[in-house]
């Protein structure tokens, strides 16, 4: 057997550090996350309500809660993939995504806002799984701190990372099409389950476009031109070594 005469050996801490030091960019996640949840606890009565007449024209579609929650999986998959396959893109993604979240937290702090678009679900609860899921969402996620939408900025940041990653070969086109359509459905879901006003979405898109050159143009950020093979934490070596 191929495993005969082999033993498992952990790589050294130095090799682990050299291979995965870009993971330190994730330090921005707990910092921006803590700030956001702190503002959530403080902003219980928003001073400004986000509303546009266009909001009344957007239908309430319960099924759109699926891409809304799919946002979490989209973020996780993108981060893990870029962490393992594109270190430079991973760092840029973290700076882009969580840097925008910090800017958004500043907006929330000086411009405490929210929305009042949620429909009454009392008569609908219990009719289907989508309504139950939205009702649960409404209970745990307050309609405050909505503009700009973090759902929108994070989605655009992840889509940007996929568009910039070129080492997918024949899979690149279908992956880009899928991610773009899924990202669009996430953005649409924010207004179609009445979690956000269209104003929040426009603000999120505007912020994303404004911050893009700061991360990808002014900051040196070469595109990954070859596949990256990071060291595994363990490896098989001969028992004689």
Helices and strands as residue ranges (DSSP letters): E 6-10, H 13-20, G 21-26, H 27-42, E 48-49, G 53-57, G 62-64, H 65-85, H 87-110, E 113-114, H 129-140, H 150-164, H 171-192, H 198-216, E 234-238
